[in-house]
Amino acid sequence: MASVVAACSSSMEPVSQTTTGAGGYVSSATVNATPSIAFTPANVKLSAGGTVTFAFGGVGHNVFFDDDPAGAPASIDGVNANTSVQRTFSAPGVYNYNCHIHPGMRGTVI
């Protein structure tokens, strides 16, 4: 059972990760909320129970898990800049997230 993070950008970028398991799944990864209004990297394979660090740069963003199944981690509300926030994905599932400040800025954790 695993998780994947997909962003509105279609490029595959390197992922900060700690352990790569079978199928390329990692136990932790960093997703950057960029000034170009995108979550990057576009895709991250995350093992169930893994942690994603959302790294917010100089432009304020947030992360909301709208319309997701039970088990989605808590949203990251407010206007977040120059900080990082971690979320653990303990239950397998499909978790869509987006930035409420910037329509169209979104990703998915599977």
C-alpha positions, 0 to 999 in steps of 0.5 A: 500500500503506497502513496504518490504525490502529483502536482500541477506541473508535468515535469518529474523532478528529483525528490528529497527522500530517505529510503527507497523501497520496492517499486520506488516508494519512499518513506519521506519526501519534500514537496516545494510550494514554489513562487511559480505557483506549483507544487514540485516535484510533480510525482512522489511515490510515498509508502503508507505511513510515510511523511511529506514535508511541504516546504513553503518559500517566500510566497504564501501558500496553504494545503487543503485536502478537500473531498478526500476519504477518511484518513486524510491528514490535517490541512495546512491553513493560513498563509504560509511562507518561509516555513516547512510543515510535515504531514504523515499519510498513515492510511492508503488512499487517494488524497487530492490537495490544493492551495486555496490561495492560488486556484489551479495549484494542486497535487495528489497523494496516492 
